[in-house]
């Protein structure tokens, strides 16, 4: 079976789905949506792999350490739950254990490394210094296991591009995805030249800030995502997001690029399958 749509970045392994994870995933698979559960730290990376192995086809995983989890950070109950153990894990931050993540990354269900990158939103200079070596280590890991990167970037595109340019020779051959791309056309041009693809999510259905850059990036370098449980698309605003809602993003992407939905679905799925080698 070939997927009709491919949600390249979701988090159905997060605690917010603990009571109905299987129903959520089967809803996606039954409507022809394949998905990648993206790891954000050790716990959610392990859970992403375990979840992927519960399904013979259509569910995959990434492993990685999100930049905000390199230090004491806001505790997201949707991600980790509200138990004392989860809160203590978040409060101490995580040091990147290269060998442990490498062991996880070698699992056949793991299709990418991340989400990793840089996030400067309301963070200090000291935090920037902590994030960079962790990002560099994950670039090296992606190269070592020859799997693409799943990159997170918020308020840091200048530094991100500088890092990727400097590390060009150590990047994996299948570069990866800049997830939830929120950069400029100039940023997109440089990243395209470096060989990266981009993913867009539900924000396209209710904000027009991204239309210009979506029109600029060729469909051959675009994938679609939900980033569930976050950023729910219209007409489901106010509800918890889930992978089956990816159809709304694909429809809006087609409208913005003046392309048929069928073309968007086919090409973005082909892009994802090629990138992830599935």
HELIX and SHEET records of a PDB file:
HELIX    1   1 UNK A   15  UNK A   17  5                                   3    
HELIX    2   2 UNK A   21  UNK A   30  1                                  10    
HELIX    3   3 UNK A   42  UNK A   52  1                                  11    
HELIX    4   4 UNK A   67  UNK A   70  5                                   4    
HELIX    5   5 UNK A   77  UNK A   80  1                                   4    
HELIX    6   6 UNK A   84  UNK A   92  1                                   9    
HELIX    7   7 UNK A   98  UNK A  105  1                                   8    
HELIX    8   8 UNK A  125  UNK A  145  1                                  21    
HELIX    9   9 UNK A  157  UNK A  166  1                                  10    
HELIX   10  10 UNK A  168  UNK A  170  5                                   3    
HELIX   11  11 UNK A  185  UNK A  193  1                                   9    
HELIX   12  12 UNK A  202  UNK A  205  5                                   4    
HELIX   13  13 UNK A  211  UNK A  216  1                                   6    
HELIX   14  14 UNK A  219  UNK A  221  5                                   3    
HELIX   15  15 UNK A  243  UNK A  245  5                                   3    
HELIX   16  16 UNK A  246  UNK A  257  1                                  12    
HELIX   17  17 UNK A  261  UNK A  276  1                                  16    
SHEET    1   A 8 UNK A   5  UNK A  10  0                                        
SHEET    2   A 8 UNK A  33  UNK A  37  1                                        
SHEET    3   A 8 UNK A  59  UNK A  63  1                                        
SHEET    4   A 8 UNK A 110  UNK A 119  1                                        
SHEET    5   A 8 UNK A 148  UNK A 154  1                                        
SHEET    6   A 8 UNK A 176  UNK A 178  1                                        
SHEET    7   A 8 UNK A 197  UNK A 200  1                                        
SHEET    8   A 8 UNK A 222  UNK A 224  1                                        
END                                                                             
